[in-house]
Amino acid sequence: MGVAKLTLLSRAYCHLCDEMQAALAPLAARYGAAVEVIDVDSDAAIEARYGDLVPVLLAGTPPDGIELCHYRLDVAAVTRALSAAG
């Protein structure tokens, strides 16, 4: 069994991004999931695809990751994804 990988697409000075990261931390810890935070403004392709939706939480990594939620943490969706991965 591998470690579940989540990617949080974020940007500087984004209060929703900060809120999602804070809300995600205990959930990720409970399931032993690795969370990578990527600044959408550092990658033109990611910014073009997700820039208006930030923050975006993906199961996996871009460009193949599955979007779990955006703007606000969907605890149920993340729990289902982490349970399925574990």
Buried (B, 14 or more C-beta within 10 A) or exposed (E): EEEBBBBBBBBEEBEBBEBBBEBBEEBBEEBEBEBEBBBBEEBEEBBEBBBEEBBBBBBBEBEEBEBBBBBEBBEEBBBEBBEEBE
